[in-house]
Amino acid sequence: MVIRFPFVVLGATMLLGGIIYILHLLGLVTSANEVYMRFSAWGLFITGFALTGWQKAKNHRFSWNDFYKNNTLIIVSLSALLSSLFLMKRISFYMIALFTVASFIRFLYTRKFYAPPKFFYFLFAYALLLFFGTIGTQEGFRFPDKILSFFLLPLAFCCFSLPKKTLLQIGDLFFKTGIIFLVVIVLYWFFNFLHLDGSFTSWITGKNNYGAQMTGWELQAQALGHVLAENIIIYYPAHFFVNSWSYLFHPTANAFVLLGGLMVVFYLYFEKNSIRTITKWDLLLYAALCLFTFMLLGSRIGIVGFLLVIGIAGLYYLKLRTKYFKIGLAAYFLFGGISLVLFQDKVSGFVNDEIRDAYRRIAVSYIQEHFWWGSGFGQDRLAMNAQAEKMKDTLPEIVLNTPITHVHNQFLGNMVQFGVWGLIALIVMLAAIAYYAVKNRSYLLLTFLCFMLVFMMIEENEYIKMLVFITFFTAISESEKSNKKIVNLGK
Protein backbone atom coordinates (compact mmCIF):
# COMPACT_ATOMS: atom_id res chain seq x y z
CA MET A 1 0.00 0.00 0.00
CA VAL A 2 1.39 3.39 -1.05
CA ILE A 3 1.18 6.11 1.61
CA ARG A 4 0.08 9.36 0.02
CA PHE A 5 2.33 12.44 0.26
CA PRO A 6 -0.28 14.60 2.10
CA PHE A 7 -0.72 12.03 4.88
CA VAL A 8 3.05 11.72 5.34
CA VAL A 9 3.24 15.51 5.62
CA LEU A 10 0.36 15.73 8.10
CA GLY A 11 1.85 12.97 10.22
CA ALA A 12 5.27 14.63 10.29
CA THR A 13 3.68 18.00 11.14
CA MET A 14 1.75 16.58 14.09
CA LEU A 15 4.84 14.76 15.35
CA LEU A 16 7.09 17.84 15.15
CA GLY A 17 4.36 20.07 16.58
CA GLY A 18 4.07 17.67 19.51
CA ILE A 19 7.83 17.83 20.11
CA ILE A 20 7.69 21.64 20.12
CA TYR A 21 4.87 21.57 22.66
CA ILE A 22 6.80 19.19 24.92
CA LEU A 23 9.79 21.55 24.73
CA HIS A 24 7.40 24.35 25.71
CA LEU A 25 6.30 22.41 28.79
CA LEU A 26 9.98 21.99 29.69
CA GLY A 27 10.50 25.77 29.43
CA LEU A 28 12.74 25.58 26.38
CA VAL A 29 10.48 27.47 23.95
CA THR A 30 11.65 31.04 24.55
CA SER A 31 12.52 34.09 22.45
CA ALA A 32 16.19 33.49 23.28
CA ASN A 33 15.97 30.04 21.68
CA GLU A 34 14.18 31.28 18.56
CA VAL A 35 17.48 31.34 16.70
CA TYR A 36 17.73 27.54 17.07
CA MET A 37 14.21 27.15 15.73
CA ARG A 38 15.16 29.34 12.80
CA PHE A 39 18.12 27.12 11.88
CA SER A 40 15.94 24.05 12.39
CA ALA A 41 13.36 25.53 10.01
CA TRP A 42 16.05 26.01 7.34
CA GLY A 43 17.20 22.44 7.89
CA LEU A 44 13.67 21.05 7.59
CA PHE A 45 12.99 22.97 4.38
CA ILE A 46 16.25 22.05 2.67
CA THR A 47 15.97 18.41 3.76
CA GLY A 48 12.37 18.19 2.57
CA PHE A 49 13.23 19.73 -0.80
CA ALA A 50 16.27 17.47 -1.22
CA LEU A 51 14.35 14.29 -0.36
CA THR A 52 11.44 15.19 -2.64
CA GLY A 53 13.81 16.08 -5.47
CA TRP A 54 15.83 12.90 -4.97
CA GLN A 55 12.67 10.80 -5.05
CA LYS A 56 11.67 12.36 -8.36
CA ALA A 57 15.17 11.95 -9.81
CA LYS A 58 15.17 8.31 -8.72
CA ASN A 59 11.76 7.63 -10.27
CA HIS A 60 12.62 9.28 -13.58
CA ARG A 61 16.19 8.01 -13.79
CA PHE A 62 17.93 11.24 -14.68
CA SER A 63 21.30 10.64 -16.27
CA TRP A 64 24.28 12.55 -14.89
CA ASN A 65 26.51 11.12 -17.60
CA ASP A 66 27.05 13.75 -20.30
CA PHE A 67 24.56 15.95 -18.44
CA TYR A 68 25.28 18.85 -20.79
CA LYS A 69 24.08 16.74 -23.73
CA ASN A 70 20.70 15.95 -22.20
CA ASN A 71 18.21 18.00 -20.21
CA THR A 72 19.37 17.01 -16.71
CA LEU A 73 21.19 20.27 -15.97
CA ILE A 74 18.23 22.31 -17.22
CA ILE A 75 15.73 20.31 -15.15
CA VAL A 76 17.79 20.57 -11.95
CA SER A 77 18.53 24.29 -12.30
CA LEU A 78 14.93 25.16 -13.23
CA SER A 79 13.60 23.15 -10.28
CA ALA A 80 16.05 24.92 -7.97
CA LEU A 81 15.05 28.32 -9.39
CA LEU A 82 11.33 27.78 -8.78
CA SER A 83 11.88 26.44 -5.26
CA SER A 84 14.23 29.34 -4.42
CA LEU A 85 11.27 31.71 -4.69
CA PHE A 86 10.22 30.53 -1.22
CA LEU A 87 13.43 31.95 0.27
CA MET A 88 15.14 35.33 0.45
CA LYS A 89 15.50 37.23 -2.82
CA ARG A 90 19.28 36.95 -2.91
CA ILE A 91 19.04 33.17 -3.32
CA SER A 92 16.67 33.66 -6.27
CA PHE A 93 19.27 35.91 -7.91
CA TYR A 94 21.89 33.16 -7.61
CA MET A 95 19.48 30.58 -8.99
CA ILE A 96 18.68 32.78 -11.99
CA ALA A 97 22.42 32.95 -12.71
CA LEU A 98 22.73 29.15 -12.37
CA PHE A 99 19.75 28.54 -14.63
CA THR A 100 21.10 30.99 -17.22
CA VAL A 101 24.48 29.25 -17.26
CA ALA A 102 22.78 25.85 -17.60
CA SER A 103 20.72 27.11 -20.53
CA PHE A 104 23.83 28.58 -22.20
CA ILE A 105 25.68 25.25 -21.83
CA ARG A 106 22.72 23.51 -23.45
CA PHE A 107 22.76 26.06 -26.27
CA LEU A 108 26.49 25.57 -26.87
CA TYR A 109 25.89 21.86 -27.37
CA THR A 110 22.77 21.98 -29.57
CA ARG A 111 23.38 25.36 -31.28
CA LYS A 112 19.59 25.68 -31.41
CA PHE A 113 17.77 28.81 -30.34
CA TYR A 114 13.97 28.64 -30.19
CA ALA A 115 12.19 31.76 -31.45
CA PRO A 116 10.71 33.60 -28.44
CA PRO A 117 6.97 34.33 -28.19
CA LYS A 118 6.36 37.83 -29.53
CA PHE A 119 5.32 39.23 -26.16
CA PHE A 120 8.88 38.63 -24.91
CA TYR A 121 9.91 41.64 -27.01
CA PHE A 122 7.55 43.76 -24.91
CA LEU A 123 9.34 42.51 -21.79
CA PHE A 124 12.62 43.63 -23.37
CA ALA A 125 11.14 47.02 -24.28
CA TYR A 126 9.88 47.52 -20.73
CA ALA A 127 13.35 46.69 -19.40
CA LEU A 128 14.87 49.26 -21.77
CA LEU A 129 12.57 51.89 -20.28
CA LEU A 130 13.89 51.01 -16.82
CA PHE A 131 17.43 51.21 -18.22
CA PHE A 132 16.99 54.64 -19.75
CA GLY A 133 15.19 55.71 -16.59
CA THR A 134 18.58 55.77 -14.84
CA ILE A 135 19.55 58.88 -16.82
CA GLY A 136 19.92 61.87 -14.52
CA THR A 137 19.64 59.87 -11.27
CA GLN A 138 22.03 60.16 -8.35
CA GLU A 139 23.74 56.87 -9.22
CA GLY A 140 24.10 57.92 -12.84
CA PHE A 141 23.33 56.21 -16.15
CA ARG A 142 23.80 52.46 -15.59
CA PHE A 143 22.39 48.99 -16.10
CA PRO A 144 20.75 48.01 -12.77
CA ASP A 145 21.11 44.39 -11.71
CA LYS A 146 17.39 43.65 -11.47
CA ILE A 147 16.88 44.68 -15.12
CA LEU A 148 19.17 41.84 -16.22
CA SER A 149 16.44 39.33 -15.35
CA PHE A 150 14.14 40.87 -17.99
CA PHE A 151 16.66 39.72 -20.60
CA LEU A 152 18.31 36.68 -19.03
CA LEU A 153 15.21 34.69 -18.07
CA PRO A 154 13.28 34.97 -21.37
CA LEU A 155 16.42 34.29 -23.43
CA ALA A 156 17.40 31.35 -21.21
CA PHE A 157 14.02 29.70 -21.87
CA CYS A 158 14.69 30.06 -25.61
CA CYS A 159 17.85 27.93 -25.37
CA PHE A 160 16.06 24.62 -24.76
CA SER A 161 12.76 22.82 -25.26
CA LEU A 162 11.41 20.44 -22.63
CA PRO A 163 8.43 18.13 -23.18
CA LYS A 164 5.24 19.20 -21.44
CA LYS A 165 5.30 16.15 -19.18
CA THR A 166 8.77 17.10 -17.92
CA LEU A 167 7.67 20.67 -17.21
CA LEU A 168 4.65 19.36 -15.30
CA GLN A 169 6.96 17.16 -13.24
CA ILE A 170 9.01 20.24 -12.40
CA GLY A 171 5.77 22.00 -11.46
CA ASP A 172 4.89 19.02 -9.26
CA LEU A 173 8.20 19.35 -7.40
CA PHE A 174 7.59 23.09 -6.99
CA PHE A 175 4.14 22.55 -5.50
CA LYS A 176 5.38 19.82 -3.13
CA THR A 177 8.22 22.10 -2.05
CA GLY A 178 5.49 24.66 -1.37
CA ILE A 179 3.75 22.22 0.98
CA ILE A 180 7.03 21.65 2.83
CA PHE A 181 7.49 25.43 3.04
CA LEU A 182 3.97 25.88 4.43
CA VAL A 183 4.49 23.15 7.03
CA VAL A 184 7.75 24.77 8.19
CA ILE A 185 5.92 28.10 8.44
CA VAL A 186 3.23 26.57 10.66
CA LEU A 187 5.81 24.91 12.93
CA TYR A 188 7.90 28.09 13.18
CA TRP A 189 4.79 30.16 13.97
CA PHE A 190 3.67 27.60 16.57
CA PHE A 191 7.04 27.93 18.33
CA ASN A 192 6.74 31.73 18.44
CA PHE A 193 3.04 31.62 19.34
CA LEU A 194 3.82 29.55 22.43
CA HIS A 195 6.54 31.80 23.84
CA LEU A 196 4.64 35.00 22.99
CA ASP A 197 1.65 33.62 24.92
CA GLY A 198 -0.77 35.33 22.50
CA SER A 199 -4.41 34.78 21.66
CA PHE A 200 -5.05 32.87 18.43
CA THR A 201 -8.28 34.78 17.77
CA SER A 202 -6.64 38.17 18.16
CA TRP A 203 -3.68 36.99 16.07
CA ILE A 204 -5.77 36.26 12.98
CA THR A 205 -8.30 39.08 13.41
CA GLY A 206 -6.15 42.01 14.47
CA LYS A 207 -2.96 43.85 13.53
CA ASN A 208 -1.02 43.04 16.70
CA ASN A 209 2.57 43.84 17.68
CA TYR A 210 4.65 41.63 19.95
CA GLY A 211 7.74 42.53 21.93
CA ALA A 212 10.76 40.26 21.68
CA GLN A 213 14.53 40.44 21.48
CA MET A 214 15.50 38.13 18.65
CA THR A 215 19.09 37.23 17.81
CA GLY A 216 19.99 38.21 14.27
CA TRP A 217 16.78 40.08 13.51
CA GLU A 218 18.59 43.28 12.50
CA LEU A 219 17.24 43.10 8.95
CA GLN A 220 13.67 42.95 10.20
CA ALA A 221 14.26 45.83 12.60
CA GLN A 222 15.78 47.95 9.83
CA ALA A 223 12.84 47.18 7.58
CA LEU A 224 10.56 48.71 10.21
CA GLY A 225 12.77 51.76 10.67
CA HIS A 226 13.78 50.76 14.22
CA VAL A 227 17.23 51.38 15.67
CA LEU A 228 18.50 48.49 17.76
CA ALA A 229 19.96 49.37 21.13
CA GLU A 230 21.10 47.29 24.07
CA ASN A 231 18.31 46.04 26.37
CA ILE A 232 15.58 47.72 24.31
CA ILE A 233 12.65 45.52 23.34
CA ILE A 234 11.67 45.84 19.71
CA TYR A 235 8.01 45.48 18.83
CA TYR A 236 7.39 43.55 15.67
CA PRO A 237 4.13 43.04 13.74
CA ALA A 238 2.67 39.56 14.14
CA HIS A 239 3.61 38.51 10.60
CA PHE A 240 7.32 38.71 11.45
CA PHE A 241 6.85 35.73 13.75
CA VAL A 242 5.30 33.63 10.97
CA ASN A 243 8.03 33.38 8.35
CA SER A 244 11.12 35.32 9.35
CA TRP A 245 13.17 32.13 9.24
CA SER A 246 13.35 32.39 5.45
CA TYR A 247 13.75 36.19 5.44
CA LEU A 248 10.76 36.33 3.12
CA PHE A 249 8.94 37.95 5.99
CA HIS A 250 6.65 40.42 4.21
CA PRO A 251 3.08 39.08 3.75
CA THR A 252 2.93 40.27 0.14
CA ALA A 253 6.12 38.45 -0.88
CA ASN A 254 4.81 35.26 0.72
CA ALA A 255 1.40 35.64 -0.94
CA PHE A 256 2.95 36.14 -4.37
CA VAL A 257 4.89 32.87 -4.43
CA LEU A 258 2.27 30.79 -2.56
CA LEU A 259 -0.48 31.83 -4.96
CA GLY A 260 1.79 30.95 -7.88
CA GLY A 261 2.04 27.49 -6.35
CA LEU A 262 -1.75 27.33 -5.95
CA MET A 263 -2.18 28.06 -9.65
CA VAL A 264 0.27 25.28 -10.46
CA VAL A 265 -1.41 22.66 -8.26
CA PHE A 266 -4.83 23.38 -9.78
CA TYR A 267 -3.37 23.06 -13.27
CA LEU A 268 -1.62 19.81 -12.39
CA TYR A 269 -4.82 18.42 -10.94
CA PHE A 270 -6.74 19.29 -14.11
CA GLU A 271 -3.93 17.76 -16.19
CA LYS A 272 -3.80 14.50 -14.23
CA ASN A 273 -3.98 12.47 -17.44
CA SER A 274 -0.48 13.77 -18.16
CA ILE A 275 0.86 13.57 -14.59
CA ARG A 276 -0.67 11.09 -12.18
CA THR A 277 0.92 12.20 -8.92
CA ILE A 278 -1.63 14.90 -7.99
CA THR A 279 -4.70 13.91 -5.99
CA LYS A 280 -7.54 15.85 -4.45
CA TRP A 281 -5.79 15.43 -1.08
CA ASP A 282 -2.71 17.20 -2.43
CA LEU A 283 -4.91 20.01 -3.68
CA LEU A 284 -6.90 20.32 -0.45
CA LEU A 285 -3.81 20.22 1.76
CA TYR A 286 -2.02 22.95 -0.20
CA ALA A 287 -5.13 25.14 -0.36
CA ALA A 288 -5.89 24.73 3.36
CA LEU A 289 -2.30 25.47 4.41
CA CYS A 290 -2.23 28.49 2.07
CA LEU A 291 -5.40 29.99 3.54
CA PHE A 292 -4.26 29.32 7.11
CA THR A 293 -0.89 30.97 6.42
CA PHE A 294 -2.54 34.04 4.88
CA MET A 295 -4.67 34.36 8.01
CA LEU A 296 -1.57 34.12 10.22
CA LEU A 297 0.23 36.72 8.10
CA GLY A 298 -2.80 39.01 7.99
CA SER A 299 -2.26 39.19 4.23
CA ARG A 300 -5.19 40.89 2.51
CA ILE A 301 -3.72 40.42 -0.95
CA GLY A 302 -3.16 36.76 -0.07
CA ILE A 303 -6.79 36.14 0.89
CA VAL A 304 -8.19 38.12 -2.06
CA GLY A 305 -5.77 36.38 -4.44
CA PHE A 306 -6.72 33.02 -2.94
CA LEU A 307 -10.40 33.63 -3.67
CA LEU A 308 -9.55 34.88 -7.16
CA VAL A 309 -7.48 31.77 -8.01
CA ILE A 310 -10.18 29.48 -6.60
CA GLY A 311 -12.83 31.28 -8.67
CA ILE A 312 -10.87 31.09 -11.92
CA ALA A 313 -10.06 27.42 -11.25
CA GLY A 314 -13.79 26.76 -10.83
CA LEU A 315 -14.50 28.34 -14.20
CA TYR A 316 -11.67 26.36 -15.79
CA TYR A 317 -13.16 23.16 -14.38
CA LEU A 318 -16.57 24.04 -15.82
CA LYS A 319 -14.92 24.69 -19.18
CA LEU A 320 -13.03 21.38 -19.19
CA ARG A 321 -15.51 18.95 -17.66
CA THR A 322 -19.04 20.33 -18.12
CA LYS A 323 -21.33 22.15 -20.54
CA TYR A 324 -22.17 24.88 -18.06
CA PHE A 325 -19.27 27.27 -18.56
CA LYS A 326 -21.41 30.17 -19.82
CA ILE A 327 -23.89 29.71 -17.00
CA GLY A 328 -21.04 29.59 -14.50
CA LEU A 329 -19.43 32.69 -15.99
CA ALA A 330 -22.72 34.60 -15.77
CA ALA A 331 -23.19 33.43 -12.18
CA TYR A 332 -19.68 34.59 -11.30
CA PHE A 333 -20.29 38.06 -12.69
CA LEU A 334 -23.65 38.27 -10.92
CA PHE A 335 -22.21 37.07 -7.62
CA GLY A 336 -19.21 39.39 -8.00
CA GLY A 337 -21.40 42.40 -8.71
CA ILE A 338 -23.66 41.69 -5.74
CA SER A 339 -20.61 41.21 -3.50
CA LEU A 340 -19.14 44.56 -4.57
CA VAL A 341 -22.39 46.28 -3.61
CA LEU A 342 -22.94 44.43 -0.32
CA PHE A 343 -19.31 44.63 0.79
CA GLN A 344 -18.46 48.02 -0.63
CA ASP A 345 -16.87 49.15 2.64
CA LYS A 346 -14.66 46.06 2.78
CA VAL A 347 -13.52 46.53 -0.83
CA SER A 348 -12.87 50.22 -0.23
CA GLY A 349 -10.90 49.41 2.92
CA PHE A 350 -8.82 46.86 1.02
CA VAL A 351 -7.74 49.36 -1.63
CA ASN A 352 -8.03 52.66 0.25
CA ASP A 353 -6.67 52.28 3.78
CA GLU A 354 -5.38 55.46 5.41
CA ILE A 355 -1.72 54.93 4.55
CA ARG A 356 -2.21 53.80 0.95
CA ASP A 357 -4.71 56.58 0.35
CA ALA A 358 -2.13 59.11 1.56
CA TYR A 359 0.58 57.53 -0.62
CA ARG A 360 -1.76 57.72 -3.59
CA ARG A 361 -2.42 61.43 -3.00
CA ILE A 362 1.31 62.10 -2.68
CA ALA A 363 2.02 60.19 -5.91
CA VAL A 364 -0.73 61.98 -7.86
CA SER A 365 0.56 65.34 -6.65
CA TYR A 366 4.09 64.47 -7.76
CA ILE A 367 2.87 63.15 -11.13
CA GLN A 368 1.00 66.38 -11.81
CA GLU A 369 4.28 68.26 -11.41
CA HIS A 370 6.36 65.71 -13.39
CA PHE A 371 3.94 64.35 -15.97
CA TRP A 372 6.32 63.73 -18.89
CA TRP A 373 9.30 62.40 -16.95
CA GLY A 374 9.47 61.34 -13.33
CA SER A 375 12.15 60.93 -10.70
CA GLY A 376 14.07 58.23 -12.57
CA PHE A 377 14.70 54.57 -11.89
CA GLY A 378 14.82 53.71 -8.19
CA GLN A 379 14.35 57.33 -7.10
CA ASP A 380 10.68 57.04 -6.16
CA ARG A 381 11.49 56.80 -2.45
CA LEU A 382 13.30 60.15 -2.47
CA ALA A 383 10.62 61.75 -4.65
CA MET A 384 7.74 60.52 -2.48
CA ASN A 385 9.34 61.62 0.79
CA ALA A 386 10.19 65.03 -0.65
CA GLN A 387 6.63 65.44 -1.95
CA ALA A 388 5.24 64.34 1.43
CA GLU A 389 7.24 67.09 3.09
CA LYS A 390 5.56 69.63 0.79
CA MET A 391 2.13 68.24 1.69
CA LYS A 392 2.74 67.66 5.42
CA ASP A 393 -0.14 69.91 6.47
CA THR A 394 -2.66 67.66 4.67
CA LEU A 395 -1.27 64.21 5.54
CA PRO A 396 -2.03 61.99 8.57
CA GLU A 397 0.63 61.86 11.27
CA ILE A 398 1.33 58.16 10.77
CA VAL A 399 2.55 58.88 7.22
CA LEU A 400 4.79 61.75 8.31
CA ASN A 401 6.43 59.64 11.01
CA THR A 402 7.25 56.70 8.73
CA PRO A 403 9.67 56.88 5.76
CA ILE A 404 7.93 56.04 2.47
CA THR A 405 9.59 53.14 0.68
CA HIS A 406 7.36 52.93 -2.42
CA VAL A 407 3.96 54.01 -3.72
CA HIS A 408 2.18 50.66 -3.14
CA ASN A 409 0.60 50.93 -6.60
CA GLN A 410 2.52 49.74 -9.67
CA PHE A 411 0.71 52.01 -12.12
CA LEU A 412 1.26 55.16 -10.06
CA GLY A 413 4.74 53.97 -9.09
CA ASN A 414 5.74 53.74 -12.74
CA MET A 415 4.47 57.25 -13.38
CA VAL A 416 6.39 58.61 -10.39
CA GLN A 417 9.61 57.11 -11.77
CA PHE A 418 9.13 57.46 -15.54
CA GLY A 419 6.21 59.83 -16.09
CA VAL A 420 3.40 58.93 -18.46
CA TRP A 421 5.81 56.74 -20.47
CA GLY A 422 6.10 54.37 -17.52
CA LEU A 423 2.34 53.89 -17.43
CA ILE A 424 2.13 53.36 -21.20
CA ALA A 425 4.97 50.81 -21.19
CA LEU A 426 3.40 48.86 -18.31
CA ILE A 427 -0.05 48.74 -19.91
CA VAL A 428 1.37 47.70 -23.30
CA MET A 429 3.43 44.91 -21.68
CA LEU A 430 0.41 43.59 -19.75
CA ALA A 431 -1.75 43.79 -22.89
CA ALA A 432 0.83 41.79 -24.85
CA ILE A 433 0.90 39.08 -22.18
CA ALA A 434 -2.91 39.01 -22.11
CA TYR A 435 -3.10 38.68 -25.91
CA TYR A 436 -0.68 35.74 -25.87
CA ALA A 437 -2.49 34.05 -22.97
CA VAL A 438 -5.92 34.36 -24.61
CA LYS A 439 -4.67 33.33 -28.05
CA ASN A 440 -2.92 30.24 -26.66
CA ARG A 441 -5.64 29.49 -24.07
CA SER A 442 -3.07 29.42 -21.29
CA TYR A 443 -4.95 28.90 -18.04
CA LEU A 444 -1.78 29.52 -16.01
CA LEU A 445 -0.87 32.82 -17.67
CA LEU A 446 -4.45 34.10 -17.61
CA THR A 447 -4.84 33.30 -13.92
CA PHE A 448 -1.48 34.82 -13.11
CA LEU A 449 -2.27 37.96 -15.10
CA CYS A 450 -5.59 38.41 -13.27
CA PHE A 451 -3.76 38.17 -9.96
CA MET A 452 -1.07 40.57 -11.19
CA LEU A 453 -3.68 43.22 -11.99
CA VAL A 454 -5.09 42.99 -8.46
CA PHE A 455 -1.59 42.92 -6.98
CA MET A 456 -0.49 46.01 -8.91
CA MET A 457 -3.37 48.02 -7.47
CA ILE A 458 -1.91 47.83 -3.94
CA GLU A 459 1.73 46.71 -4.32
CA GLU A 460 4.64 46.82 -6.76
CA ASN A 461 8.16 45.74 -7.73
CA GLU A 462 8.02 41.94 -7.37
CA TYR A 463 9.84 41.75 -10.71
CA ILE A 464 11.85 38.57 -10.10
CA LYS A 465 8.92 36.41 -9.02
CA MET A 466 6.77 37.89 -11.78
CA LEU A 467 9.33 37.04 -14.48
CA VAL A 468 9.98 33.51 -13.21
CA PHE A 469 6.27 32.65 -13.24
CA ILE A 470 5.61 34.32 -16.60
CA THR A 471 8.48 32.54 -18.36
CA PHE A 472 7.76 29.15 -16.72
CA PHE A 473 4.04 29.33 -17.53
CA THR A 474 4.91 30.37 -21.08
CA ALA A 475 7.27 27.39 -21.41
CA ILE A 476 4.38 25.08 -20.51
CA SER A 477 2.19 26.76 -23.10
CA GLU A 478 4.91 26.59 -25.76
CA SER A 479 5.58 22.92 -25.02
CA GLU A 480 2.17 22.10 -26.46
CA LYS A 481 3.25 23.37 -29.89
CA SER A 482 4.71 20.72 -32.16
CA ASN A 483 6.15 23.14 -34.75
CA LYS A 484 8.18 25.59 -32.73
CA LYS A 485 10.39 27.75 -34.90
CA ILE A 486 14.11 27.01 -34.42
CA VAL A 487 16.97 29.29 -35.38
CA ASN A 488 19.72 26.76 -36.16
CA LEU A 489 23.10 28.44 -35.75
CA GLY A 490 25.07 25.47 -37.00
CA LYS A 491 27.72 23.38 -35.29
Secondary structure, DSSP 8 states (H G I E B T S, - for coil): ----HHHHHHHHHHHHHHHHHHHHHTT---GGGHHHHHHHHHHHHHHHHHHHHHHHHHHHT---TTTTTSSHHHHHHHHHHHHHTTS-HHHHHHHHHHHHHHHHHHHHHH-EEE---TTHHHHHHHHHHHHHTTTTSTT-S---HHHHHHHHHHHHHTT----HHHHHHHHHHHHHHHHHHHHHHHHHHHHHHHHHT--HHHHHHS--EEEE--TT-HHHHHHTT----TT--EEEETTHHHHGGGT--SHHHHHHHHHHHHHHHHHHHHTTTT-TT--HHHHHHHHHHHHHHHHHHT-HHHHHHHHHHHHHHHHHHHHHH-S-HHHHHHHHHHHHHHHHHHTHHHHHHHH--HHHHHHHHHHHHHHHHSSSS-S-TT-HHHHHHHHHHHTGGGS-HHHHTS-----S-HHHHHHHHHTHHHHHHHHHHHHHHHHHHHHTT-HHHHHHHHHHHHHHHH----HHHHHHHHHHHHHHHHTT-SS--EEE---
